[in-house]
C-alpha cells in the first residue's frame, strides 16, 4: 500500500484527476471538501471524506483531526477567480488556506507536502525564450488578487521549507484543458468557441497542458523532485490565434477570424470596469483580464519533464477529450 494522502480541493477540476490517479496507484485518499459538498467519487474508490473550509480560521484540534494518519498532503485547493480583479475571498482562500494546510503538515509531520500553484508566479517569456522557474514574478502589473495571492502562498511554502524543514515540492501548472471540468473553469473556452461567442482573438498567447499530465506530475512529486524546488507543469506554447484555430478545428466550428488590437482590448476592458463600478456587478471582462490577453504568457516545462516525469499529451487530444466529456454530460 502506498500510504494515505490528504488532498485539499479534491472536487476541483485538477483535484478530481489527482484523486483518481492516487487511487489507481494504491493510495488511500482522504478528500477534504468544503462543508455541504456531496461526495463526488465512486464508492468503489473507498475515498475517505472530511469537511472544512480552509479559508477560515481553524483551531489546531480540528486540523489535527483532518490530517490524522496521513503521510502526505497535496494542497490543490484554491480560488482562481480573476473577475473582479480585486477580491478578498481570493486572498482568504489562497493565502489563508495555504497557511492552514501548512499548519496541518507541521502538526502531522508529513513525509511530503505538494503545493499546487500556478506558472504565473514566474516571469513569462517569448516563444523563442520562454519563462522558467528562475524568472521573477512579472504579474504585479495586472493588479489581480489571484496571481498576487499565489505568489504570497508559494512564498509561505518556501519559508516553511527553510524555516522548519517542511519536505515540500511546489508544482505550477499552466492553462489546463481536459475532461471533467464540471463548473466549467478553464475549459469554458471550448464552450465559448463552440457557441461562436468569440469573434476574434487577442494578440497574446499562453502555455497549455492536459490536466491529466498535471495530475500525474503532481503525484510523482510525492516521491520525485527536490525538496524546496518549484516545477512548471506545461506543454505547448500557442498564440491565441493558433489556440483558437486548433480548438475550433477539433470542435468542427468556424475559427475566429478577426485580430483584436491590443489598444482596443485595453479600452474595452477599461469600459467594463466602469460598467462594473456603476452597476455593482462584474462585467464579462475587466482591464486586468484584457492586459493578460495582450501579453504572451509562454513557459517551458523542461525541468518538470526531467525531474517529475511530466507527460506531454498533445493539446489537440486534451481538447477532444474535454469536448467529448461536455457532450456526454449535456453541456452542449
C-alpha positions in Angstrom: 0.0 0.0 0.0 1.3 3.4 -1.0 0.1 5.2 2.1 -2.6 7.7 3.0 -2.7 11.1 1.2 -4.8 14.1 2.1 -6.0 16.1 -0.9 -7.4 19.6 -0.5 -9.5 20.9 -3.3 -10.3 17.3 -4.1 -13.5 18.1 -6.0 -12.0 20.7 -8.2 -11.0 20.2 -11.9 -7.4 19.2 -11.1 -8.3 17.6 -7.7 -10.6 15.1 -9.3 -7.9 13.8 -11.6 -5.4 13.8 -8.7 -7.7 11.6 -6.6 -8.4 9.2 -9.4 -4.7 8.8 -10.1 -3.9 8.3 -6.4 -6.5 5.6 -6.1 -5.1 3.9 -9.2 -1.6 3.9 -7.7 -2.8 2.3 -4.5 -3.0 5.2 -2.2 -5.7 5.6 0.5 -7.2 9.0 -0.3 -8.7 11.4 2.2 -10.6 14.1 0.3 -11.0 17.4 2.0 -14.2 19.1 0.8 -15.9 22.3 1.7 -18.9 21.8 4.1 -22.1 20.7 2.4 -20.3 19.2 -0.7 -21.7 15.9 -1.8 -19.2 13.0 -2.0 -18.0 13.2 -5.6 -16.2 9.9 -6.1 -17.4 6.3 -6.8 -17.9 4.2 -3.7 -15.5 1.6 -5.0 -12.7 4.1 -4.8 -13.1 3.9 -1.0 -12.2 7.6 -0.6 -12.3 8.9 2.9 -14.1 12.3 3.3 -13.7 15.2 5.7 -15.2 18.7 5.6 -13.7 22.0 6.4 -13.3 25.5 4.8 -9.6 26.2 4.8 -10.2 29.8 4.1 -11.5 30.5 7.6 -9.5 30.4 10.9 -9.3 26.8 12.2 -8.3 25.7 15.6 -5.5 23.2 15.9 -7.6 20.4 17.3 -9.7 20.4 14.1 -6.6 20.5 11.9 -5.2 17.5 13.8 -8.4 15.5 13.2 -8.4 16.3 9.5 -4.8 15.2 8.9 -4.5 12.3 11.4 -2.9 9.2 9.8 -1.9 10.9 6.6 1.7 10.6 5.4 1.4 13.2 2.7 -0.6 16.3 1.7 -1.4 17.6 -1.8 -2.7 21.1 -1.4 -4.6 21.8 -4.6 -7.4 24.0 -3.1 -7.5 27.5 -4.5 -9.9 30.1 -5.7 -8.9 31.0 -9.3 -11.3 33.9 -9.9 -10.0 36.8 -11.8 -13.2 38.8 -12.1 -13.4 41.1 -10.2 -9.6 41.6 -10.2 -9.6 42.5 -6.5 -11.4 40.0 -4.4 -10.9 39.5 -0.6 -12.3 35.9 -0.9 -9.4 35.0 -3.2 -6.9 36.2 -0.7 -8.6 34.3 2.1 -8.8 31.1 0.1 -5.3 31.1 -1.4 -3.2 32.6 1.4 -5.3 31.7 4.4 -6.0 28.2 3.0 -2.3 27.6 2.5 -1.5 28.8 6.0 -3.9 26.2 7.4 -2.6 23.5 5.1 0.9 24.2 6.3 -0.2 24.1 9.9 -1.7 20.6 9.2 1.5 19.5 7.6 3.6 20.6 10.5 1.4 19.0 13.1 1.3 15.7 11.2 5.0 15.7 10.4 4.2 14.6 6.8 6.8 13.0 4.6 5.9 15.1 1.6 3.8 18.3 1.0 3.0 19.1 -2.6 1.8 22.6 -3.2 -0.2 23.3 -6.4 0.4 26.9 -7.6 0.3 28.5 -11.0 3.0 29.2 -13.6 2.0 32.8 -13.5 4.1 33.3 -10.3 7.1 33.3 -12.6 8.1 35.7 -15.3 6.8 34.7 -18.7 8.8 34.9 -21.8 8.6 34.8 -25.6 8.2 31.7 -27.9 11.9 31.7 -28.5 12.9 32.3 -24.9 10.0 31.0 -22.7 9.8 31.8 -19.0 11.1 29.3 -16.5 11.4 28.8 -12.7 14.3 31.2 -12.4 12.4 34.3 -13.7 11.0 36.7 -11.1 7.2 37.4 -10.9 6.1 39.8 -13.6 2.3 39.7 -13.0 2.1 42.5 -10.5 1.4 44.8 -13.4 -2.1 43.4 -13.8 -3.4 44.1 -10.3 -5.0 40.6 -10.0 -5.5 39.2 -6.5 -5.4 35.7 -7.9 -1.8 36.0 -9.2 -0.6 38.1 -6.3 -2.1 35.7 -3.7 -0.5 32.7 -5.4 2.9 34.4 -5.2 2.3 35.0 -1.5 1.2 31.4 -0.9 4.2 30.0 -2.6 6.4 32.2 -0.5 4.7 30.8 2.6 5.6 27.2 1.5 9.2 28.2 0.7 9.6 29.8 4.2 8.3 26.6 5.8 10.9 24.6 3.9 13.7 26.9 5.1 12.3 27.7 8.5 11.2 24.3 9.8 12.4 21.9 7.1 9.0 21.1 5.6 9.6 18.4 2.9 7.7 20.3 0.2 7.7 20.4 -3.6 5.9 23.1 -5.5 4.2 22.4 -8.8 2.9 25.2 -11.0 0.5 24.3 -13.8 -0.1 26.4 -16.9 -3.5 26.6 -18.6 -5.2 23.2 -18.1 -7.5 21.6 -20.6 -9.1 18.1 -20.5 -12.2 16.2 -19.4 -14.1 16.6 -16.1 -14.3 20.4 -15.8 -17.7 20.4 -14.2 -18.1 24.1 -13.3 -16.6 24.6 -16.0 -13.4 26.7 -15.4 -10.6 26.8 -18.0 -12.4 24.6 -20.4 -15.2 27.2 -20.7 -13.1 28.5 -23.5 -14.2 25.5 -25.6 -17.8 26.3 -25.0 -17.4 29.9 -25.9 -15.8 28.9 -29.2 -18.4 26.2 -29.9 -21.2 28.7 -29.5 -19.5 31.3 -31.6 -19.1 33.9 -28.8 -15.5 34.7 -29.7 -15.5 36.6 -33.0 -11.8 37.5 -32.7 -8.5 36.7 -31.0 -6.3 38.9 -28.8 -2.6 39.4 -29.7 -1.1 37.4 -26.8 -0.9 33.7 -26.0 -0.2 31.2 -23.3 1.1 27.7 -22.5 -1.4 24.8 -22.4 -1.3 21.4 -20.7 -3.5 18.4 -20.3 -5.0 18.2 -16.8 -4.2 14.5 -16.5 -0.5 15.3 -17.2 -0.6 17.8 -14.4 -2.2 15.2 -12.0 0.5 12.7 -13.0 3.4 15.0 -12.2 1.7 16.3 -9.1 1.5 12.8 -7.7 5.0 12.0 -8.9 6.2 14.9 -6.7 5.2 12.8 -3.7 8.3 10.6 -4.4 10.3 12.6 -7.0 11.7 16.1 -7.3 13.8 18.1 -5.0 12.6 19.5 -1.7 12.0 23.2 -1.9 12.1 23.3 -5.7 9.4 24.7 -8.0 8.3 23.0 -11.2 6.3 24.5 -14.1 3.9 21.9 -15.4 3.1 22.9 -19.0 3.4 21.7 -22.6 2.5 23.7 -25.8 3.0 27.4 -26.3 0.4 28.8 -28.6 -0.7 32.2 -29.6 -4.4 32.8 -29.1 -4.8 32.7 -32.9 -3.2 29.3 -33.0 -5.0 28.0 -30.0 -8.4 29.2 -31.2 -7.8 27.6 -34.6 -6.7 24.3 -33.0 -9.7 24.2 -30.7 -12.2 25.2 -33.5 -10.8 22.5 -35.7 -11.3 19.9 -33.1 -14.9 21.1 -32.4 -15.8 21.4 -36.1 -16.7 25.1 -35.8 -15.5 28.2 -37.5 -12.2 29.7 -36.4 -12.5 33.3 -35.1 -11.3 35.5 -37.9 -10.5 38.9 -36.6 -7.4 40.1 -34.7 -8.3 42.2 -31.8 -5.8 45.1 -31.5 -4.2 45.4 -28.0 -5.4 49.0 -27.7 -9.0 48.1 -28.5 -8.9 45.3 -25.9 -7.4 47.7 -23.3 -10.2 50.3 -23.9 -12.9 47.6 -23.8 -11.5 46.3 -20.5 -11.5 49.8 -19.0 -15.1 50.4 -20.1 -16.1 47.1 -18.5 -14.5 48.3 -15.2 -16.6 51.5 -15.4 -19.7 49.5 -16.0 -19.0 47.1 -13.1 -18.4 50.1 -10.8 -21.7 51.7 -11.8 -23.8 48.5 -11.6 -22.0 46.8 -8.7 -21.8 43.6 -10.8 -18.7 42.2 -12.6 -18.7 42.7 -16.4 -17.8 39.9 -18.7 -14.2 41.2 -18.8 -12.1 43.6 -16.8 -9.0 45.7 -17.6 -6.7 43.2 -15.9 -8.0 40.3 -18.0 -7.6 42.4 -21.1 -4.0 43.2 -20.2 -3.2 39.5 -19.6 -4.7 38.6 -23.0 -2.5 41.2 -24.7 0.7 39.5 -23.4 2.4 36.3 -24.4 2.5 34.0 -21.3 4.9 31.4 -22.6 6.8 29.0 -20.4 9.0 25.9 -20.6 8.4 22.7 -18.6 11.8 21.3 -19.3 12.6 21.0 -15.6 9.4 19.1 -14.7 9.9 16.8 -17.7 13.4 15.9 -16.4 12.7 15.6 -12.7 9.0 14.8 -12.3 8.5 12.7 -15.5 5.8 15.2 -16.7 4.0 13.6 -19.6 3.3 15.7 -22.7 -0.1 14.8 -24.1 -0.9 16.7 -27.3 -3.2 19.6 -26.6 -5.5 18.5 -29.5 -6.1 15.4 -27.5 -6.9 17.4 -24.4 -9.4 19.4 -26.4 -11.0 16.3 -27.9 -11.4 14.6 -24.6 -12.8 17.8 -23.0 -15.4 18.3 -25.7 -16.4 14.6 -25.6 -16.9 14.9 -21.8 -19.0 18.0 -22.3 -21.2 16.3 -24.9 -21.6 13.2 -22.7 -22.7 15.4 -19.7 -25.0 17.5 -21.9 -23.1 20.8 -21.7 -23.6 21.1 -25.5 
